[in-house]
Amino acid sequence: MSPKPLKSLAVSCLISSMLTLPSTVATAQEGQTAPWELTGDALHATIGEVRAGKNLLPTNWPNGAKVAVMMSFDVDFEAAHVVGLQPNPGPSLYSEGEYGARVGLDRILAALSKHEVPASFFIPAANFETHPEIVGKIGATGIHEFGVHGWIHAPTQAVPLEAEIDAARRSLDVIEAATGTRPVGYRAPMWQVSSDTMALLDELDFVYDSSMMADDTPYQLIAEGETLDVVELPVSWLLDDWPLLHGLSPSHTPARDVLAMYIDEFDRAYAEGTSYTITLHPQIIGRRSRILILEQLLEHIASHDDVWFATHRQVAEHVAPALD
């Protein structure tokens, strides 16, 4: 599949605030079909750049487990603010990211260790330069996974294709050098992807992506109509702590209400015998009034029999044979 040039749009329209969900204003530029006039091929091209393919939910999870639980953490730290709506965020916003490194990450690792739960940590590779201590902290137990989360948390649409390719390769090399293991999983910064991103993942032999939202369970990816040998482990804004728990978010929700929703999502996944994926951030869930969500959620899940706590890599490799 030949790469397509990325659309040229103003960066300010592409980079959503880290405190709110991305929003899109329906406008028609000169020479383009107005959104309200889209039909036929134009409609399919608009929504069909990256689509869900075959459902990869297996008949059985390992050891007879009823549900696969994937705990994931986007270790953004200061990188979350380097690329944002404000061209010069300043020390105060950077210090919020630093809190995740100084305090939040340790609280997360303590909660996971209590139940010996493995997790996947998606990290902007630049953080291995600014916070090299994360390798020892996350890698201490030998059960957690390191995944790629861009170089500096820049959304795909704001990055030229050549730069995206370079950043992906550089990130793989940096993380492998720091941890001794080459990552096989990718999560796009701000979950922003294109068909070029997907082709890049296929080319660089990533086993899975975790940036899309077309299902509750693993599925195969299709980019520009071409089926890829890449597993998608889908995410959801409802199972992401940033929009719900950041103090300045318009979607801010009381912590115990978020906990109840997270538990309800798990209970349904358990009843269905499927999978459960959650995305959390050290500078958010690691706060004193937020860490209780993670602690009590893990207590609730661990109280159930037949739960497979797994990294994203383990789940992706378990379902990957169904790609053939």
QUITAVEN-V69635 format. One record per run of one state. SS is the DSSP state (helix for helix, strand for strand, loop for the rest). FROM is the first residue (numbers start at 1). TO is the last residue. If there is no record, write none. Layout:
# QUITAVEN-V69635
ss from to
SS FROM TO
SS FROM TO
This chain:
# QUITAVEN-V69635
ss from to
loop 1 10
helix 11 14
loop 15 34
helix 35 37
loop 38 39
helix 40 47
loop 48 49
strand 50 55
loop 56 61
helix 62 64
loop 65 66
strand 67 75
loop 76 78
helix 79 82
loop 83 90
helix 91 114
loop 115 119
strand 120 123
loop 124 126
helix 127 130
loop 131 132
helix 133 139
loop 140 144
strand 145 148
loop 149 155
helix 156 158
loop 159 160
helix 161 179
loop 180 184
strand 185 186
loop 187 188
helix 189 191
loop 192 194
helix 195 203
loop 204 207
strand 208 209
loop 210 218
strand 219 223
loop 224 225
strand 226 232
loop 233 236
helix 237 239
strand 240 240
helix 241 245
loop 246 254
helix 255 272
loop 273 274
strand 275 280
loop 281 281
helix 282 285
loop 286 290
helix 291 302
loop 303 306
strand 307 309
loop 310 311
helix 312 323
loop 324 324
